[in-house]
Amino acid sequence: QLQASGGGLVQAGGSLRLSCAASGFTLDHYAIGWFRQAPGKEREFLASMISNGLTNYADSVKGRFAISRDIRKKTVYLQMNNLTAEDTAVYYCNIRGARIGDKWGQGTQVTVSS
């Protein structure tokens, strides 16, 4: 089960840290990721980390967002800095593996006021 949290209302230029509690998963066995979906738009890839810790970011968030994991706490994080109104969306965490397929959290709303 994936449980995302940490969303909210923030002013442009501010920061938020999203968390995703991944109960039942050993995080270094899977690829983990963050996506977002704005109203009227398709779900968009933001960041990922594979089992060995290698990360990848979408160009739109590179240098502003950072994905991390705490294996002991079974939690995935997305640190978001220098937020803009264009970052307003519902944010989803994802875990992917050959045996489990794609697992999604319920999403957490991030609203950036300009």
N, C-alpha and C positions, 0 to 999 in steps of 0.2 A: 504494500500500500504506500502511495505517495501523498504527502500532505504539504502543500505549499502555504507559506505565510510570509508576512513582512511587507505586503503591499500597503498602499495608502496614498494620501494626498501630499505632494511635495511641491515646493516652488522651483521654477526653472533655475538651474545651476546647483540644485541640491543633490543629495545622495540618499540612496536606500540600499539596504541589504535584504535580499530575499533568501528565505530558507526553504528547504524541501526535506522533510523527514521521510526517510526511505526505510520504513520498518520491514524487516524480513529480507533485506538485500545486503549482500557484502559488496560494498561499493567498488572495490578495486577488482571485482570480477566482471564488471559491466562498463559499457559506455554510458555516460550521463550527459544530459544536455538541458538547455533552457531555450524556450521558444516564446513567442508572443503573438497575439492576434488583436489587431485594432478593429474597431467597427467598420464593417464593409470591406475588410481586407482579408487576405489569406493568412494562415499561420506562417510565421516567419522564424527561421532559425537564427539564434543569437550566439550561442556558445556551446562548446562540448568539451568533454574530457574523456579520454579512453582509459582503459584499465591501467596502463603504465604511467598515467599522469600527463600525457601529452595533450595540450589544449589547442582549440581552434575557435576562431571568432569570425562573425560576419563583419564585413567592412564597416557597416553602419555603427557598430559598437566597439570596434577595435580601439584600444587605448582608453576607453571610458568604463567598460564593464570587465569584470574578472570572475571567472568561475573557479570554485574551489570545493574541496570535500573534506569532511572529517570522518575518516573510516570508522573510528571507535564510536562516534556518536551517530553513525549512519545518517549523516545529514549532508546535503549539497547546498552550496551557497552561490548567490550571484550578487556581487558587489557592483552597484551602479552609481557612477559619479557623473557630474556635469549633465544632469538630466535636462531634456528639452521637452516641449509640448509634443513633439513627434514620438516621444517614448511612451506616451499614454497608450495603454493596452492592457489586456489580460495576459499575465505571464504564467507559463506552464513549465513544470519540470518533467523530464523524460528519462527513463532508463531503458536501455536496449541491450538485448543479448540473444544469442542463437537459441538458447533453451527457453527464454521467457518472452521473446518477441518484443513489442513496444508496450511500455507501461507509461501511463500519463497520470499526473496529479490533477486536482480539480481546478487549478488556476487561482491566481490572486491578482486583484485589480491594482494597477498603478496609474495614478492620475497626476500629471505634471501641469501646474498652472503657470501661465506665462505672465 
